């Protein structure tokens, strides 16, 4: 079993990659680490496989024939059954705006080619740990937000909110420490963990996604941005 996972079936990773050599390399290394690997070589095949048997994580290449990884990710996020499916985007594009676009589209993480296999494995393990079932904890709330941690459900004014795994953990952390301002570094340590390197801009992208998910038209913006300091869950700051 992969490090940090105990009991039950092997976690399944769907690798969506059209380069045969890279696909074989990824399968070899993932299976050595104890993962079950499924493959797809284009976006349509990936969506069919996900619909047939949802994996635990998708390793998704950006540049795919017919349908790009970006579009595949969009469709994954649109479907209620896969809205919270962890996705790591693999891309040969290294510009900052490309990385931000991947995250804005719904990817939980990204890694640029060429990459070290160990670095990729660390990202996979970290994301699987974050998306694993939350132990029984009860519920927490602030203002008109409520999180049922046992059911892994979030509502605002009774309206169900749809959050990806990273946004869920980010909100869970904020709800546990309302009104307190956290720097990007503190949020990285608390939500992403110290065992993986993530760029600071990743925090900003996920904060934007969290804002969009929890704030409806006419509602108070519950995420307060504190210039040169960080972010807080604060109904009075806006």
BELNOR-V847710 format. One record per residue. N is the residue number from 1. RES is the residue in three letters. SS is DSSP state (~ for helix, > for strand, _ for the rest). Layout:
n	res	ss
N	RES	SS
N	RES	SS
This chain:
n	res	ss
1	UNK	_
2	UNK	_
3	UNK	_
4	UNK	_
5	UNK	_
6	UNK	_
7	UNK	_
8	UNK	_
9	UNK	_
10	UNK	_
11	UNK	_
12	UNK	>
13	UNK	>
14	UNK	>
15	UNK	>
16	UNK	>
17	UNK	_
18	UNK	_
19	UNK	_
20	UNK	~
21	UNK	~
22	UNK	~
23	UNK	~
24	UNK	~
25	UNK	~
26	UNK	~
27	UNK	~
28	UNK	~
29	UNK	~
30	UNK	~
31	UNK	~
32	UNK	~
33	UNK	_
34	UNK	_
35	UNK	_
36	UNK	>
37	UNK	>
38	UNK	>
39	UNK	>
40	UNK	>
41	UNK	_
42	UNK	_
43	UNK	~
44	UNK	~
45	UNK	~
46	UNK	~
47	UNK	~
48	UNK	~
49	UNK	~
50	UNK	~
51	UNK	~
52	UNK	~
53	UNK	_
54	UNK	_
55	UNK	_
56	UNK	_
57	UNK	>
58	UNK	>
59	UNK	>
60	UNK	>
61	UNK	>
62	UNK	_
63	UNK	_
64	UNK	_
65	UNK	_
66	UNK	_
67	UNK	_
68	UNK	_
69	UNK	~
70	UNK	~
71	UNK	~
72	UNK	~
73	UNK	~
74	UNK	~
75	UNK	~
76	UNK	~
77	UNK	~
78	UNK	~
79	UNK	_
80	UNK	~
81	UNK	~
82	UNK	~
83	UNK	_
84	UNK	_
85	UNK	_
86	UNK	>
87	UNK	>
88	UNK	>
89	UNK	>
90	UNK	>
91	UNK	>
92	UNK	_
93	UNK	_
94	UNK	_
95	UNK	_
96	UNK	~
97	UNK	~
98	UNK	~
99	UNK	~
100	UNK	~
101	UNK	~
102	UNK	~
103	UNK	~
104	UNK	~
105	UNK	~
106	UNK	_
107	UNK	_
108	UNK	_
109	UNK	>
110	UNK	>
111	UNK	>
112	UNK	>
113	UNK	_
114	UNK	_
115	UNK	_
116	UNK	_
117	UNK	~
118	UNK	~
119	UNK	~
120	UNK	~
121	UNK	~
122	UNK	~
123	UNK	~
124	UNK	~
125	UNK	~
126	UNK	~
127	UNK	~
128	UNK	~
129	UNK	~
130	UNK	~
131	UNK	~
132	UNK	_
133	UNK	_
134	UNK	_
135	UNK	_
136	UNK	_
137	UNK	_
138	UNK	_
139	UNK	>
140	UNK	>
141	UNK	>
142	UNK	>
143	UNK	_
144	UNK	_
145	UNK	>
146	UNK	>
147	UNK	>
148	UNK	>
149	UNK	_
150	UNK	_
151	UNK	_
152	UNK	_
153	UNK	>
154	UNK	>
155	UNK	>
156	UNK	>
157	UNK	_
158	UNK	_
159	UNK	>
160	UNK	>
161	UNK	>
162	UNK	_
163	UNK	_
164	UNK	_
165	UNK	~
166	UNK	~
167	UNK	~
168	UNK	~
169	UNK	~
170	UNK	~
171	UNK	~
172	UNK	~
173	UNK	~
174	UNK	~
175	UNK	~
176	UNK	~
177	UNK	_
178	UNK	_
179	UNK	_
180	UNK	_
181	UNK	_
182	UNK	>
183	UNK	_
184	UNK	~
185	UNK	~
186	UNK	~
187	UNK	~
188	UNK	~
189	UNK	~
190	UNK	~
191	UNK	~
192	UNK	~
193	UNK	_
194	UNK	_
195	UNK	_
196	UNK	_
197	UNK	_
198	UNK	_
199	UNK	_
200	UNK	~
201	UNK	~
202	UNK	~
203	UNK	~
204	UNK	~
205	UNK	~
206	UNK	~
207	UNK	~
208	UNK	~
209	UNK	~
210	UNK	~
211	UNK	~
212	UNK	~
213	UNK	~
214	UNK	~
215	UNK	_
216	UNK	_
217	UNK	_
218	UNK	_
219	UNK	_
220	UNK	_
221	UNK	_
222	UNK	_
223	UNK	>
224	UNK	>
225	UNK	>
226	UNK	>
227	UNK	_
228	UNK	_
229	UNK	_
230	UNK	>
231	UNK	>
232	UNK	>
233	UNK	>
234	UNK	_
235	UNK	_
236	UNK	_
237	UNK	_
238	UNK	_
